[in-house]
Amino acid sequence: MRSQNSKSNIEAGANPAEPKLAATILGDCTVSLWGLTATERLKRSFVRAGVADCRSDGDPLPQSGEVVLVRADYLFEERLIRDLVARPGVILAIDRRTETGGSARVAVAAHVDAARAEQVAAALRDGPLGGQNVAGLAVLGPDEVGSAYNHALRKRSSPYVLSLTDEPRAAIEHRMFHGAYKGVTDFVTKWLWPAPALVVTRLAAKLGYSPNFITAISLFLVFAAMGLFAQGEFLAGLVSAWLMTFLDTVDGKLARVTLTSTPMGNVFDHGIDLIHPPFWYVAWWYGLVGPLGSTIDGELAAYLAPALWIIVVGYVVGRLMEGLFIWLFRIEIHAWRPIDSAFRLFTARRNPNLALLTVGTLCGRPDLGFLAVAVWTVLSLLFHGVRICQAAWLRRSGVTLQSWLSEADRRKTA
């Protein structure tokens, strides 16, 4: 891990006598990915990793402290930049195809002390390492520098480094987009949205739309769907609701591929996601029983109010159970074991519930779709309640709970 001294110099008011951390980009690359040139992307990545001093090729190398050196003609996954910043004394190398069809070990980045920066920078410019030992530094691959477990996206995926001169731009953008997807999510987001979301995200980046702009449109659609549901216009409301969930996928991917996610943007996006579903359910219920609602069987109508309570209270309790699991065991319940990740595909959250409401509406029975959501909410709560009890029992037995996606858990079960 990076020393505390190195970290503290990034913060305002650091002691000038302590070692500093700077970054230098070797070369320049104008290949544009998602509206950012490779050089601009690297600078943005370093700032997001806490390195304020980012220098271009031709600027003098730092004379003291530590230096992260990267080649501009390669694309580095953002988390790999963060890991490299936290890993001094290494050269990052990849295996690159040669013109003869073989492969060669090529140095693409390094984290060194300033005294060795000139020598290592020359080695990076040369590229192929052969069998040489550069400044006595460890030569590591992306999997050795970074972690295969991406905690933020709840998935296992090897951190990547891609040559911007070997791969077509469309293929690189495709890899970046799918690399920005969460591994544990619902079936709509995982299986139905990726292909159209790639097209819309690319268009949004080309037009220069910000993720917050897309989120603002989503918020408008939240209110549109709620109003339509309350009027008993269920099909029209579902169109608005599904468009909202689609844009909810687009804004997150746009933020990640353009490196424009911010704490405020995350609060805006996740706040909307967290709050709006209960209002949709209340509006749906009102659309069924209110003066503008649909004509439904009087006998069945008696079950709708209890169903509403089950759905709304169940939603709140479900989110509290997820938070309780994190608080008790320091992992997300959906990332604990494979069965939990699989159940997340269909658990009673917004998108699976919308699917039930859509099926009911298309069959001419929006009331039955509503009751189905209530039943599924109860079953989901029971499942998660059992899982919390099982986790508590295991911890009481001395077992340390870890996500099946984490490296430690993978080694344990291998």
C-alpha atoms as one frame of an Amber mdcrd trajectory, in Angstrom:
protein
   0.000   0.000   0.000   1.086   3.589  -0.552   2.706   5.237   2.404   0.778
   7.632   4.594   3.347  10.320   3.752   2.567   9.991   0.055  -1.150  10.177
   0.718  -0.926  13.177   2.972   0.832  15.284   0.347  -2.252  15.080  -1.828
  -4.232  16.762   0.884  -4.160  20.499   1.385  -1.646  21.731   3.903   0.748
  18.788   3.620   4.270  19.198   4.973   6.515  20.212   2.046   9.320  18.066
   3.490   7.308  14.881   3.075   7.530  12.861  -0.143   5.155  13.930  -2.902
   3.328  11.913  -5.514   3.113  13.087  -9.116   2.099  11.517 -12.400   3.710
  11.903 -15.795   2.078  10.865 -19.069   4.646   9.676 -21.600   3.791  10.565
 -25.170   0.489  11.915 -26.443  -2.473  10.137 -27.984  -5.410  11.797 -29.685
  -7.580   8.673 -29.987 -10.979   9.714 -28.648 -13.044   7.323 -26.544 -16.485
   8.410 -25.348 -15.600  12.017 -26.185 -12.268  12.046 -24.312  -8.804  11.755
 -25.800  -6.554   9.154 -24.191  -4.412  11.878 -22.609  -7.436  13.712 -21.206
  -8.763  10.436 -19.826  -5.487   9.680 -18.053  -5.368  13.133 -16.481  -8.937
  12.780 -15.284  -8.186   9.313 -13.900  -5.225  10.603 -11.898  -7.205  13.483
 -10.437  -9.945  11.044  -9.394  -7.242   8.839  -7.852  -6.050  11.762  -5.734
  -2.989  12.791  -7.771  -3.254  16.520  -8.332   0.187  16.933  -9.963  -0.249
  15.370 -13.413   2.379  16.306 -16.008   2.467  15.959 -19.767   5.312  14.623
 -21.858   8.017  17.258 -22.104   7.447  18.622 -18.622  10.363  18.009 -16.255
  10.141  14.898 -14.147   9.809  15.452 -10.379  13.119  15.632  -8.544  11.811
  14.179  -5.280   9.056  11.982  -3.962   7.311   9.325  -6.034   6.253   9.310
  -9.674   3.617   7.304 -11.525   4.597   6.980 -15.176   2.087   5.870 -17.835
   2.173   5.575 -21.594  -0.463   7.639 -23.391  -1.026   5.091 -26.161  -2.666
   2.588 -23.785  -6.051   2.595 -22.127  -5.983   1.781 -18.424  -9.119   0.793
 -16.572  -9.732   3.475 -13.947  -9.460   1.138 -10.957  -6.074  -0.036 -12.245
  -4.830   3.554 -12.113  -5.989   3.764  -8.491  -4.269   0.484  -7.678  -1.056
   1.596  -9.383  -1.082   4.851  -7.409  -1.245   2.756  -4.232   1.510   0.325
  -5.311   5.025   1.874  -5.333   8.083   0.071  -6.606   6.519  -1.753  -9.586
   6.484  -1.771 -13.349   3.167  -2.658 -14.981   3.623  -4.793 -18.083   1.310
  -6.606 -20.494   1.774  -9.222 -23.192   1.319  -7.598 -26.574   1.058  -9.251
 -29.972   4.023  -8.820 -32.313   4.024  -8.474 -36.074   5.237 -12.079 -36.404
   2.217 -13.394 -34.496   4.036 -13.966 -31.214   3.891 -11.920 -28.038   6.271
  -9.667 -26.168   6.281  -8.367 -22.620   5.766  -4.607 -22.874   6.175  -2.101
 -20.046   3.273   0.364 -20.040   3.351   2.046 -16.603   5.309   2.232 -13.358
   5.267   3.678  -9.857   8.806   4.612  -8.791  10.750   7.039  -6.670  11.940
  10.183  -8.439  15.582   9.051  -8.411  14.756   6.196 -10.811  12.082   7.991
 -12.837  14.354   8.934 -15.753  15.667   5.397 -16.198  12.218   3.821 -15.942
  10.671   6.394 -18.282  13.232   5.421 -20.921  12.341   1.758 -20.488   8.640
   2.562 -20.887   9.314   4.468 -24.081  11.227   1.468 -25.430   8.328  -0.830
 -24.575   9.542  -4.458 -24.909  11.305  -5.596 -21.764  12.920  -8.799 -22.943
  14.727 -10.279 -19.965  16.068  -7.015 -18.618  15.694  -5.948 -15.013  14.748
  -2.290 -14.903  16.051  -0.435 -11.849  15.516  -3.517  -9.718  11.730  -3.107
  -9.839   9.153  -5.885  -9.752   7.462  -6.403 -13.126   3.794  -7.228 -12.603
   0.777  -7.802 -14.825  -2.601  -6.056 -14.429  -4.001  -8.919 -12.316  -1.038
  -8.638  -9.940  -1.221  -4.865  -9.569  -5.004  -4.675  -9.327  -7.712  -6.777
  -7.778  -9.958  -9.024  -9.835 -12.828  -8.239  -7.464 -14.493  -4.953  -8.323
 -16.275  -4.077  -5.088 -18.043  -1.010  -6.490 -19.618  -3.004  -9.319 -20.024
  -6.255  -7.358 -18.288  -8.512  -9.872 -15.088 -10.335 -10.689 -13.307  -9.067
 -13.766  -9.630  -8.730 -14.532  -8.465  -5.097 -14.776  -7.560  -4.350 -18.356
  -4.932  -2.449 -20.293  -5.647  -2.063 -24.014  -3.402  -0.845 -26.799  -5.012
   2.094 -28.550  -3.064   1.340 -31.714  -3.899  -2.364 -31.957  -7.641  -2.423
 -31.243 -10.480  -0.742 -33.191 -12.029   2.157 -31.320 -15.528   0.613 -31.407
 -14.212  -2.595 -29.836 -12.441  -0.653 -27.085 -15.557   1.385 -26.310 -17.583
  -1.821 -26.217 -15.152  -3.295 -23.689 -15.272  -0.126 -21.577 -19.068  -0.016
 -21.597 -19.543  -3.605 -20.496 -16.760  -3.183 -17.971 -18.874  -0.422 -16.389
 -21.801  -2.793 -15.794 -22.595  -4.150 -12.363 -22.204  -7.881 -11.994 -25.033
  -8.332  -9.484 -28.270  -6.681 -10.587 -31.790  -7.475 -11.825 -32.555  -9.445
 -14.972 -33.822  -6.428 -16.936 -30.666  -4.401 -16.355 -28.424  -7.419 -16.887
 -30.003  -9.019 -19.951 -32.332  -6.568 -21.716 -30.800  -3.101 -21.432 -27.099
  -3.545 -22.401 -27.467  -3.499 -26.206 -29.766  -0.441 -26.500 -28.023   1.297
 -23.599 -24.697   1.053 -25.446 -26.198   2.890 -28.428 -27.838   5.607 -26.315
 -24.787   6.063 -24.086 -22.577   6.498 -27.160 -25.021   9.068 -28.574 -25.195
  10.944 -25.262 -21.398  11.113 -25.062 -21.205  12.340 -28.644 -23.752  15.082
 -27.955 -21.959  16.072 -24.772 -24.839  15.289 -22.426 -23.899  14.990 -18.787
 -25.024  12.067 -16.603 -26.946  14.528 -14.411 -28.884  15.697 -17.466 -29.928
  12.101 -18.162 -30.843  11.664 -14.492 -32.979  14.818 -14.658 -34.938  13.320
 -17.552 -35.366  10.176 -15.464 -36.805  12.268 -12.636 -39.334  13.815 -15.033
 -40.352  10.319 -16.143 -40.784   9.280 -12.498 -43.460  11.952 -12.059 -44.997
  11.230 -15.462 -45.378   7.547 -14.638 -46.800   8.351 -11.207 -49.431  10.685
 -12.671 -50.451   8.223 -15.356 -50.707   5.359 -12.882 -52.941   7.452 -10.622
 -55.272   8.125 -13.559 -55.558   4.449 -14.392 -53.512   4.925 -17.586 -51.396
   1.916 -16.787 -49.954   1.144 -20.237 -48.875   4.738 -20.810 -47.499   4.877
 -17.288 -45.531   1.693 -17.834 -43.964   3.178 -20.964 -42.757   6.138 -18.884
 -41.629   3.855 -16.067 -39.637   1.548 -18.331 -38.037   4.526 -20.080 -37.039
   5.818 -16.661 -35.420   2.509 -15.705 -33.616   2.441 -19.047 -32.190   5.934
 -18.556 -31.269   4.919 -15.026 -28.929   2.422 -16.678 -27.636   4.947 -19.215
 -26.714   7.699 -16.739 -24.568   5.392 -14.632 -22.731   3.962 -17.624 -22.225
   7.419 -19.099 -20.722   8.635 -15.821 -18.313   5.704 -15.642 -17.092   5.689
 -19.250 -16.594   9.464 -19.289 -15.161   9.585 -15.750 -17.698  12.215 -14.730
 -19.291  10.549 -11.705 -19.362  12.779  -8.641 -20.572  12.322  -5.058 -23.420
  14.771  -5.717 -24.366  12.936  -8.895 -24.423   9.638  -7.032 -26.697  11.142
  -4.373 -28.999  12.540  -7.085 -29.193   9.241  -8.961 -29.391   6.822  -6.051
 -31.697   9.112  -4.102 -34.238   8.982  -6.915 -33.844   5.216  -7.201 -34.376
   4.739  -3.479 -37.379   7.006  -2.972 -39.663   6.738  -5.992 -40.873   3.072
  -6.050 -43.331   3.370  -3.099 -44.954   6.399  -4.755 -45.449   4.392  -7.932
 -47.162   1.638  -5.960 -49.465   4.112  -4.184 -50.311   5.723  -7.533 -51.027
   2.298  -9.058 -53.362   1.452  -6.180 -55.143   4.799  -6.574 -55.464   4.174
 -10.294 -57.274   0.940  -9.465 -59.649   2.176  -6.750 -59.843   5.973  -7.232
 -62.490   7.905  -9.140 -60.401   7.777 -12.328 -59.391   4.183 -11.776 -60.211
   1.024 -13.660 -63.336  -1.020 -13.113 -62.360  -4.062 -11.081 -64.125  -6.926
  -9.418 -65.658  -5.695  -6.135 -64.677  -8.828  -4.255 -61.076  -8.507  -5.353
 -60.999  -4.818  -4.479 -61.035  -5.657  -0.776 -57.542  -7.154  -1.111 -55.988
  -4.145  -2.799 -55.534  -1.945   0.289 -53.809  -4.708   2.304 -51.691  -5.461
  -0.758 -50.601  -1.818  -0.907 -49.489  -1.925   2.726 -47.604  -5.140   2.116
 -45.815  -3.708  -0.921 -44.880  -0.336   0.559 -43.941  -1.576   4.025 -42.247
  -4.588   2.463 -40.148  -2.312   0.248 -38.974  -0.285   3.245 -38.303  -3.391
   5.335 -36.421  -4.996   2.449 -34.085  -2.033   2.089 -33.571  -1.972   5.862
 -32.693  -5.665   5.787 -30.083  -5.001   3.111 -28.609  -2.222   5.222 -28.675
  -4.437   8.325 -26.740  -7.150   6.492 -24.035  -4.664   5.493 -23.872  -3.294
   9.044 -23.635  -6.736  10.636 -21.398  -8.565   8.173 -19.683  -5.800   6.130
 -20.806  -7.250   2.805 -23.892  -6.779   0.661 -26.493  -9.490   1.027 -26.759
  -9.908  -2.750 -23.020 -10.529  -3.045 -22.671 -13.054  -0.222 -23.107 -16.420
  -1.960 -24.008 -17.373  -5.561 -27.627 -18.053  -4.564 -27.940 -14.487  -3.272
 -26.567 -13.020  -6.505 -28.931 -15.226  -8.511 -31.913 -14.207  -6.385 -31.047
 -10.534  -6.954 -32.046 -11.056 -10.592 -35.674 -11.455  -9.587 -36.050 -10.182
  -6.014 -38.929  -7.794  -5.278 -37.262  -4.576  -6.351 -38.427  -2.025  -8.903
 -37.662  -3.716 -12.219 -38.900  -7.241 -11.391 -42.016  -5.687  -9.850 -42.575
  -3.611 -12.982 -42.357  -6.821 -14.998 -45.182  -8.333 -12.907 -47.277  -5.186
 -13.304 -46.634  -5.182 -17.049 -47.714  -8.798 -17.493 -50.887  -8.161 -15.507
 -51.707  -5.047 -17.513 -51.090  -6.717 -20.872 -53.444  -9.487 -19.775 -56.076
  -6.875 -18.963 -55.739  -7.374 -15.198 -53.597  -4.630 -13.661 -55.168  -5.540
 -10.315 -53.812  -9.084 -10.474 -50.393  -7.710 -11.374 -50.568  -5.549  -8.242
 -51.526  -8.507  -6.060 -48.702 -10.548  -7.604 -46.233  -7.863  -6.519 -47.565
  -8.131  -2.953 -47.156 -11.910  -2.918 -43.658 -11.714  -4.386 -42.699  -9.051
  -1.843 -43.624 -11.385   1.013 -41.685 -14.288  -0.516 -38.617 -12.103  -1.079
 -38.688 -10.865   2.502 -38.900 -14.439   3.761 -35.904 -15.430   1.638 -33.772
 -12.554   2.901 -34.917 -13.110   6.469 -33.742 -16.725   6.277 -30.421 -15.642
   4.777 -29.822 -13.110   7.573 -30.515 -15.798  10.168 -28.159 -18.219   8.421
 -25.426 -15.573   8.254 -25.855 -14.767  11.956 -25.649 -18.457  12.858 -22.479
 -18.935  10.809 -20.796 -15.929  12.391 -21.795 -17.166  15.829 -20.107 -20.457
  14.889 -16.867 -18.601  14.193 -17.140 -18.340  10.405 -16.024 -15.060   8.832
 -18.473 -14.108   6.103 -17.002 -12.999   2.788 -18.448 -12.386  -0.631 -18.068
 -15.279  -3.038 -16.846 -12.682  -5.538 -13.905 -11.543  -3.427 -10.386 -12.809
  -3.983 -10.075 -14.171  -0.461 -13.301 -16.116  -0.822 -12.223 -17.459  -4.202
  -8.939 -18.720  -2.747 -10.771 -20.285   0.157 -13.168 -22.250  -2.039 -10.658
 -23.129  -4.773
